[in-house]
Amino acid sequence: PLEMHSCWAASVFSQKKNSAGAGKAVISSATFINNYGEVIKTFEGGEIVKLCLLIDAKQDISGLLVGFTIKDRLGQKIIEENNSTFVKSKSISVKKGTSVVSTFEFKMPFLKAGKYSIDLAVAEGQQEIHVQQMWIYDAIQIEFLNKDEVFGLFTMGLDNFEVAEVNG
């Protein structure tokens, strides 16, 4: 059992946001943390971050799916991700009355400077067929302070670029 987790130092999430779903599981807390376990809400891009969600099972859940969407100031979906690729061969079950921490670890993309919102979701089933248990619209507000020029919606963050002379 998990009594305390570094993700819950200070949640940046509000359950009072607009939400929908069947309610067999609820997201009770969520936050971004950095490699030092500090809660973060501002990004430059390229940071390794964890998005942690505390999920409470109100009923038995068979096939836990958890996801998030990063949206720009106009509400356009920039990035959408869930755990379906990690559970293709193994379904996650959660018993009624149990709380679980779901943690996504990833390299934050390089987005244009500005404010963004995060939708959070928990569902039951499989990617192809599932029932949304809770979807929270605009659950977390974040800001990108990227000073570099971004062409398009985001920049990949190239690891290398070379130019070599070719004779002949």
N, C-alpha and C positions, 0 to 999 in steps of 0.2 A: 504494500500500500504506500502511496505517495502522500506524505503529510505536508511537506512544503516543497515548493519548486521555485527556482529562480525566476520563472516567468511571472510570478504573482507578487513581485516587489511592489508594484503599483500599476494597476490595470489602466489602460487608456481608452477604455471601452464603456459604453453606456447601454444598458438593456432597455432603456426608455426609447430607443430608436424604433423606427418603423420595421416590423417583422411579420413573417407569415410562416405557416407550416403546421403539420399535424400534431406536433408537440410531444412525441414520445421521447425526444431528447432536446435539451436546450443548451445554448452557449451562454454560460454564466459569466465568463470573463475572457478577455483577449488582450494581447499586447505584443509589440515588437521588442526584442532585446538584442543587444550586440554581443560580441565575443566576451565582454567583461561582465555580462549579466545585467547591464544597465538598460532601463527602459528608454526607448528612442522613438521620436516622432518626426525627426528631420533627417534627411538623407542627401548625399551627394551622388550616389550611384557607385556600384562596385563593392559596397560593404557586404560582408558575410553577416546575415541576420537570421534570427529565428522569429517566426510568427507562432505564438503559442495560444491555443484555445483551450479553455476549461469547459468540458462538456459533461452535463449531468443527465443520466438516463432516468427518465420518469417511468419508463416501461422497458422490458427487454428489447434490445436492438440486435438484429442479425444482419450483418453486412454494413458496418459503419463506414460512411463516406463523409469526408470533411473537405471543404474547399473555400477558396477566397477569390475575389475579383478586385483588381485595382482599376479604378475609373478616374478619368480626368475631370476637370471642372465642368465639362458639358455633360457628364454622365456616360461618356463613351467608354466601353470596356477596352482597356489597354492590354491587360494580362489576366488570364483566368487559369487557375490551377486547382487540382484536387489530388487526393491520395489514391485514385483508382489504379494507376500504374504499379503501385506498391502492394496492392491487395488482389491482383488478378488470380493468383493461385491460392490465396489464403484469406478467407473472410474474417473480419474482426467482429466479435460478438461482445456486447456489454450488457451486464445484468442490471435489472431495475434497482435503483438506489445507489448505483455506482457512479463515481466521477472519474473521468479520464482526462489526461492532458494530451492534446494532439499538437505536435510540433513540426512545422515546416522549416527546414533550414535551406537557405539559398543565397545566391549572390544577387543583391538588389540591382535591377537594371538601371541604366543611365537614362532617366526621364527628363523632359524639359523642366526647367525651373517653374515651380508653381505648386498649387495645392491639389491634393488627390484624396479620394475617399476609398474605403475598403468595405466591400460587402463580405459577410461571413455566412457560411452555410454548413449544415449537418443534415445528412440524409441516411435512409436505410435502404439497402439493396445493392445493386451493381450499377456500374456506369450506364449501361444500356437501359436498365429498368430499375427505377428507384422511386421512393416517396420522400419528398422534402419534409424534414421534421422541423427545421427552423432555418429561415433565411433572414438575415438582418441587413437591411439596406443602410449604407453609409455608417457602419458601426464604428469605424476608426477614421479619423482625419489625419493625414500625414502631409509633409511638405518636402519638396525637393529644392535644394539650394545649388543645384548644378550650375557652375559658371561657364562650362564649355558649351559650344554650339551643338545643338541636337537637330539633325535633319530627320524629318518624319516624326513618328510618335515616341521613339526611343532609340538609343544607340546601343549596339551590342557590347561595346567595351573591348575593342580589339586587343589581343595580347601581343601582336607583332605586325609590322609592315616593313617591307624591304623593296628597294629598287636596285636592280643589278644591270649593268651594261652588258649588252649582248652584241658581239661583233660577228658579222657575217652572213 
